Amino acid sequence: MSETQNPSHHDRTSGLVVAVDGTSGSGKSSTCRAVASRLGLAYLDTGAMYRAMTWWMLEHGVDVHDAAAVALRSGEATIVSGTDPTAPTIRVDGTDVSGPIRGEAVTGAVSPVATVREVREQMVALQRAIIAEATTTGRGIVVEGRDIASHVAPDAQVKVYLTADPAARAARRAAEEGGSDLAATEAVLRSRDEIDSGRETSPLTMVDGAAHIDSTHLTLDQVIEEVVTLVRAAEVRA
């Protein structure tokens, strides 16, 4: 019997919040989706929410480098995130933007949008509401992002900080996108690291008590197994 079919296992994960933070391209999405699916938990990709807001800004002609303009209009977008790890969805004003938010235009514009305080406040409120729904219904949730353990869900029972060296992350990202310009990809990732770590509101940081997993020399399955082991340990403590 698989773990997702095992009622007793499902009961033990009820209400658990698994917060996974880390650098861009370190494997958070693949890891979190697999862990959530394996343990029967909900899944939330907070990065997709910021990408969705960025997509909306671009669609409406807002200058993403004008923080005041972004802040002024950020409340107009209605963003809805699905929490099924096997088929995560993200909608903006009813439109499925799962594909468009991964395009070059959004990727190149998401950092300045995500640093705007009003945008982060709006997204964090949405994220906390989704987490609360998942935990109060007894399902539990795996949440990935850059400020989950430090800001969004500081009381999460499991906190993971997932990293990999820039060269390894660039190779993975280039392979995912079918590109071959590793140097350019690595430069983008390093720039994103600096922006995420240096922003004033909810910077990327590893909190005390988080388990640091360096995925540079690990397979995806090995990383998944490490996170699952942490979740099981939290179940025992609970």
C-alpha positions as CSV (number, residue, x, y, z in Angstrom):
1,M,0.0,0.0,0.0
2,S,1.4,3.4,-0.9
3,E,1.9,6.1,1.6
4,T,-0.8,8.3,0.0
5,Q,-3.2,5.4,0.4
6,N,-2.4,4.7,4.0
7,P,-5.0,6.4,6.2
8,S,-2.9,6.1,9.4
9,H,0.0,7.8,7.7
10,H,-2.3,10.5,6.3
11,D,-3.6,11.1,9.9
12,R,0.0,11.5,11.2
13,T,0.7,14.3,8.7
14,S,-2.5,16.1,9.5
15,G,-1.9,19.8,10.1
16,L,1.8,19.7,9.3
17,V,3.4,22.6,7.6
18,V,6.6,21.9,5.7
19,A,8.4,25.1,4.8
20,V,11.1,24.8,2.1
21,D,13.1,27.9,1.3
22,G,16.2,28.2,-0.9
23,T,18.0,29.6,-3.9
24,S,16.5,29.7,-7.4
25,G,17.2,26.6,-9.4
26,S,18.1,24.4,-6.4
27,G,15.3,21.9,-7.0
28,K,12.6,23.2,-4.6
29,S,9.7,22.7,-6.9
30,S,10.5,19.1,-8.0
31,T,11.3,18.2,-4.4
32,C,8.3,19.8,-2.8
33,R,5.8,18.4,-5.4
34,A,7.2,14.9,-4.9
35,V,7.2,15.1,-1.1
36,A,3.6,16.4,-1.0
37,S,2.4,13.8,-3.5
38,R,4.1,11.0,-1.6
39,L,2.8,12.0,1.8
40,G,-0.7,13.1,0.7
41,L,-0.2,16.7,1.5
42,A,-1.3,19.9,-0.2
43,Y,1.4,21.9,-2.1
44,L,1.9,25.6,-2.6
45,D,4.4,27.3,-5.0
46,T,4.7,30.8,-3.6
47,G,7.1,31.8,-6.4
48,A,4.4,31.1,-9.0
49,M,2.2,33.7,-7.2
50,Y,4.8,36.4,-7.6
51,R,5.3,35.4,-11.2
52,A,1.5,35.6,-11.7
53,M,1.5,39.2,-10.3
54,T,4.4,40.0,-12.6
55,W,2.5,38.6,-15.6
56,W,-0.5,40.8,-14.7
57,M,1.7,43.9,-14.4
58,L,3.2,43.2,-17.8
59,E,-0.2,42.5,-19.4
60,H,-1.5,45.9,-18.1
61,G,1.5,47.9,-19.2
62,V,2.8,48.7,-15.7
63,D,6.5,49.6,-15.5
64,V,7.8,46.8,-13.2
65,H,10.8,49.0,-12.3
66,D,8.5,51.7,-10.9
67,A,7.8,50.4,-7.4
68,A,5.2,53.0,-6.7
69,A,3.2,52.1,-9.9
70,V,3.4,48.4,-9.0
71,A,2.3,49.0,-5.5
72,L,-0.6,51.2,-6.7
73,R,-2.0,48.5,-8.9
74,S,-1.1,45.3,-7.1
75,G,-4.5,45.1,-5.4
76,E,-6.3,44.8,-8.8
77,A,-5.1,41.3,-9.6
78,T,-7.0,38.3,-8.3
79,I,-4.6,35.4,-8.0
80,V,-5.8,31.8,-7.2
81,S,-3.4,29.0,-6.5
82,G,-4.3,25.3,-6.8
83,T,-2.8,23.0,-4.2
84,D,-2.7,19.6,-5.9
85,P,0.9,18.6,-6.1
86,T,0.3,16.4,-9.2
87,A,-1.3,19.2,-11.1
88,P,-0.6,22.6,-9.6
89,T,-2.5,25.5,-11.1
90,I,-2.3,29.3,-11.0
91,R,-5.0,31.6,-12.2
92,V,-5.1,35.4,-12.6
93,D,-8.5,36.9,-13.0
94,G,-9.8,33.5,-14.0
95,T,-7.1,32.9,-16.6
96,D,-4.8,29.9,-16.3
97,V,-1.3,31.4,-16.5
98,S,0.8,28.3,-15.6
99,G,2.6,28.5,-19.0
100,P,3.1,32.2,-19.5
101,I,4.5,32.8,-16.1
102,R,7.5,30.6,-17.0
103,G,8.4,32.6,-20.1
104,E,11.4,34.9,-20.5
105,A,9.4,38.1,-20.1
106,V,8.1,37.2,-16.6
107,T,11.4,35.6,-15.5
108,G,13.2,38.8,-16.3
109,A,10.7,41.0,-14.5
110,V,9.7,39.0,-11.4
111,S,12.5,40.2,-9.1
112,P,11.6,43.9,-9.1
113,V,7.9,43.1,-8.6
114,A,8.6,40.7,-5.8
115,T,10.6,43.3,-3.9
116,V,7.7,45.7,-3.6
117,R,6.4,45.7,0.0
118,E,2.7,46.0,-1.0
119,V,3.0,43.0,-3.3
120,R,4.7,40.9,-0.7
121,E,2.1,41.8,2.0
122,Q,-0.7,40.9,-0.4
123,M,0.9,37.6,-1.4
124,V,1.8,36.6,2.2
125,A,-1.8,37.2,3.3
126,L,-3.0,34.9,0.5
127,Q,-0.3,32.3,1.3
128,R,-1.2,32.3,5.0
129,A,-4.9,31.8,4.1
130,I,-4.1,28.8,1.9
131,I,-1.9,27.3,4.6
132,A,-4.6,27.8,7.3
133,E,-7.2,26.1,5.1
134,A,-4.9,23.1,4.5
135,T,-4.0,22.7,8.1
136,T,-7.5,23.3,9.6
137,T,-8.9,20.7,7.2
138,G,-6.3,18.3,8.5
139,R,-4.4,17.7,5.3
140,G,-1.2,19.6,5.9
141,I,0.9,21.3,3.3
142,V,4.3,21.7,1.7
143,V,5.1,25.3,0.9
144,E,8.1,26.4,-1.2
145,G,9.6,29.9,-1.5
146,R,12.2,32.2,-0.2
147,D,10.7,33.6,3.0
148,I,8.4,30.7,4.2
149,A,10.1,29.7,7.4
150,S,11.3,33.2,8.2
151,H,8.1,35.2,7.5
152,V,5.1,33.4,6.0
153,A,5.0,30.3,8.3
154,P,7.5,30.8,11.1
155,D,5.8,28.1,13.2
156,A,6.1,25.4,10.5
157,Q,7.0,22.1,12.1
158,V,9.5,21.2,9.4
159,K,11.9,23.9,8.0
160,V,14.2,23.1,5.1
161,Y,16.8,25.4,3.4
162,L,17.7,23.9,0.0
163,T,20.7,25.1,-1.9
164,A,23.2,24.0,-4.6
165,D,26.2,25.7,-6.0
166,P,25.5,28.2,-8.8
167,A,27.2,26.1,-11.5
168,A,25.1,23.1,-10.7
169,R,21.9,25.2,-10.6
170,A,22.7,26.8,-13.9
171,A,23.2,23.4,-15.5
172,R,19.9,22.1,-14.3
173,R,18.0,25.3,-15.3
174,A,19.6,25.3,-18.7
175,A,18.6,21.7,-19.2
176,E,15.1,22.4,-18.1
177,E,14.7,25.2,-20.5
178,G,16.5,23.5,-23.4
179,G,19.2,26.1,-23.5
180,S,23.0,25.8,-23.6
181,D,24.3,29.2,-22.5
182,L,25.4,28.1,-19.0
183,A,27.4,31.3,-18.3
184,A,24.4,33.5,-19.0
185,T,22.1,31.2,-16.9
186,E,24.5,31.2,-14.0
187,A,24.8,35.0,-14.1
188,V,21.0,35.3,-13.9
189,L,20.8,33.0,-11.0
190,R,23.6,34.8,-9.1
191,S,21.8,38.1,-9.7
192,R,18.5,36.7,-8.5
193,D,20.3,35.4,-5.3
194,E,21.6,38.9,-4.6
195,I,18.2,40.5,-5.1
196,D,16.4,37.9,-3.0
197,S,19.0,38.0,-0.2
198,G,19.4,41.8,-0.2
199,R,15.8,43.0,-0.4
200,E,14.4,45.0,2.5
201,T,11.1,43.0,2.9
202,S,11.4,39.3,3.8
203,P,14.8,38.6,2.4
204,L,16.0,35.0,1.6
205,T,17.6,33.7,4.7
206,M,18.2,30.4,6.5
207,V,16.4,30.5,9.9
208,D,17.6,28.9,13.0
209,G,16.5,25.3,13.3
210,A,16.2,24.8,9.5
211,A,17.7,21.7,8.0
212,H,20.2,22.8,5.3
213,I,20.3,20.4,2.3
214,D,22.9,21.1,-0.3
215,S,21.7,19.3,-3.4
216,T,24.8,20.0,-5.5
217,H,25.9,16.3,-5.4
218,L,22.6,14.7,-4.6
219,T,20.0,13.2,-7.0
220,L,16.5,14.4,-6.8
221,D,15.4,11.1,-5.2
222,Q,18.0,11.6,-2.5
223,V,16.8,15.1,-1.7
224,I,13.2,13.9,-1.6
225,E,14.1,11.1,0.8
226,E,15.9,13.6,3.1
227,V,12.9,15.8,3.3
228,V,10.5,12.9,3.8
229,T,12.8,11.7,6.7
230,L,12.5,15.2,8.3
231,V,8.7,15.1,8.0
232,R,8.5,11.6,9.6
233,A,10.7,12.8,12.5
234,A,8.3,15.8,13.0
235,E,5.4,13.3,13.1
236,V,7.1,11.4,15.8
237,R,7.7,14.5,17.9
238,A,4.1,15.6,17.4
